[in-house]
Amino acid sequence: GGVPHISGDSYADVTFGQGWASGEDRSCDLADQVVKIRGERARWFGPGEGNKNIDSDITWKVIGIFDRASKDFEDASPRTVESFNAFAAGWNAHLDDVGVEGLSGWCAGAPWVRPIEPVEVYAYARSVALSASSGAVVNYIANAQPPTDVSATSAPAAALSAHAEAAGVEHIV
């Protein structure tokens, strides 16, 4: 029924198979997400309608998911590193086998599709985890502005400002 049945002699073998299957079935999705978390959408796709890609790039650079994941990956457990290395190797093996032109998806032949690095898959996995927290506000980060009128803010913020003023604090960030 189109569902990959992956088996192997080791955890790395199975993870390699998952990477291959991902490359075979959903290569464009992962390649696109890597472009996103690296903050390179505008580079490859232009500014986007209403500067959507520029805003996305700013947001993901501000969140710093790729930089943080790169630092954390250096200290990740051996099994985690093995898993992401094997997944990337499987995805890349599929890409090597069919070439960018041979991909079955909307990104076939696209100049931004290239072999992925294990740390990019790790960073993408971390970005998925954000959907339960800061991922809910990613569309607003690039254009966020502080309030210009403290009296127009919510009551708790106004109370905090009044408390800060009484304590002699000139500015609350």
C-alpha positions in Angstrom: 0.0 0.0 0.0 2.9 2.4 -0.5 4.1 2.2 3.1 7.8 1.4 3.4 8.7 -1.6 5.4 12.2 -1.0 6.7 14.3 -3.6 8.4 18.0 -3.9 9.1 20.7 -5.5 11.2 21.2 -2.4 13.3 19.6 0.8 14.4 21.7 2.7 11.9 20.6 0.4 9.1 17.0 1.1 9.9 17.5 4.8 10.2 19.4 4.8 6.8 16.3 3.1 5.4 14.1 5.8 6.9 16.3 8.4 5.2 16.1 6.7 1.9 12.3 6.3 2.1 12.0 10.0 3.1 14.1 10.9 0.1 12.1 8.7 -2.2 8.6 9.8 -0.9 9.1 13.3 0.5 12.4 14.7 -0.7 11.1 18.1 -1.6 9.5 18.6 1.9 12.8 18.0 3.8 14.9 20.0 1.3 12.4 22.9 1.6 12.5 22.7 5.4 16.3 22.8 5.5 16.2 26.0 3.4 13.7 27.4 5.9 15.5 26.6 9.1 18.8 28.0 7.6 17.0 31.3 6.8 17.6 31.0 3.0 14.0 31.2 1.6 14.4 34.6 0.1 17.8 33.6 -1.4 16.2 30.8 -3.4 12.6 31.8 -3.8 12.7 35.6 -3.9 11.2 37.9 -1.3 7.8 36.3 -1.5 4.3 37.8 -1.5 4.3 40.6 1.1 8.0 39.7 1.9 6.8 36.4 3.3 10.2 34.7 2.6 12.2 37.6 4.0 10.1 37.5 7.2 10.6 33.8 7.4 14.4 34.2 7.0 14.6 36.9 9.7 12.4 34.8 12.1 14.5 31.6 11.8 17.7 33.6 12.1 16.4 35.3 15.2 15.3 32.0 16.7 18.7 30.7 15.8 17.5 27.1 15.6 20.3 26.1 13.2 23.1 27.7 15.2 21.8 26.2 18.5 21.3 22.8 17.0 24.8 22.9 15.5 26.3 23.6 18.9 24.1 21.0 20.6 24.8 18.3 18.0 28.5 18.4 19.0 27.5 17.2 22.5 24.7 14.9 21.4 24.7 11.2 22.5 26.5 8.8 20.3 23.2 7.1 19.4 21.6 10.4 18.4 24.6 11.3 16.2 24.5 7.8 14.7 20.8 8.2 14.0 21.0 11.5 12.3 24.2 10.5 10.3 22.4 7.4 9.1 19.2 9.2 8.1 21.1 11.9 6.2 23.3 9.2 4.5 20.1 7.3 3.4 18.4 10.5 2.1 21.6 11.5 0.3 22.1 8.0 -1.2 18.6 8.3 -2.7 19.5 11.7 -4.1 22.7 10.3 -5.5 20.8 7.4 -7.1 18.2 9.5 -8.9 19.9 12.9 -9.1 18.1 16.3 -8.5 16.4 16.0 -11.9 15.0 12.5 -11.1 13.3 13.5 -7.9 9.5 12.8 -7.8 8.2 16.1 -6.5 7.8 19.8 -7.1 11.5 20.4 -6.5 12.8 18.2 -9.3 15.7 20.0 -10.9 15.7 22.9 -8.4 19.1 24.5 -7.8 18.5 24.6 -4.0 18.2 20.9 -3.6 21.4 19.3 -2.5 22.7 16.6 -0.2 21.7 17.3 3.4 24.0 17.4 6.4 23.1 15.4 9.6 23.0 18.6 11.6 20.4 20.0 9.3 18.1 17.1 9.9 18.7 17.5 13.6 17.9 21.3 13.4 14.8 20.5 11.5 13.7 18.0 14.1 14.2 20.7 16.7 12.2 23.2 14.7 9.3 20.7 14.7 9.4 20.6 18.4 8.9 24.4 18.5 5.4 24.0 17.1 4.2 23.6 20.7 5.8 26.8 21.8 7.4 29.6 19.9 6.4 28.0 16.6 3.0 29.5 17.2 4.3 33.0 16.8 6.9 32.6 14.1 4.8 34.6 11.6 4.9 37.6 13.9 8.6 37.7 15.0 10.1 39.5 12.0 7.7 42.4 12.3 7.2 42.6 16.0 7.3 46.1 17.5 7.2 47.2 21.1 4.1 49.1 22.2 4.5 52.9 21.8 2.0 53.8 24.5 2.4 52.1 27.8 -1.1 53.2 28.9 -2.5 51.3 25.9 -1.0 48.0 27.1 -2.8 45.5 29.2 -3.6 46.1 32.8 -0.9 43.7 34.1 1.7 45.4 31.9 0.5 48.8 33.1 0.7 47.6 36.7 4.2 46.3 36.1 5.3 49.7 34.6 3.8 51.5 37.6 5.6 49.2 40.0 8.9 49.7 38.1 8.5 53.4 38.1 7.8 53.4 41.9 11.0 51.3 42.3 13.0 53.8 40.3 13.4 51.6 37.2 13.5 53.8 34.1 12.9 51.2 31.4 11.6 47.6 31.4 12.5 45.4 28.5 
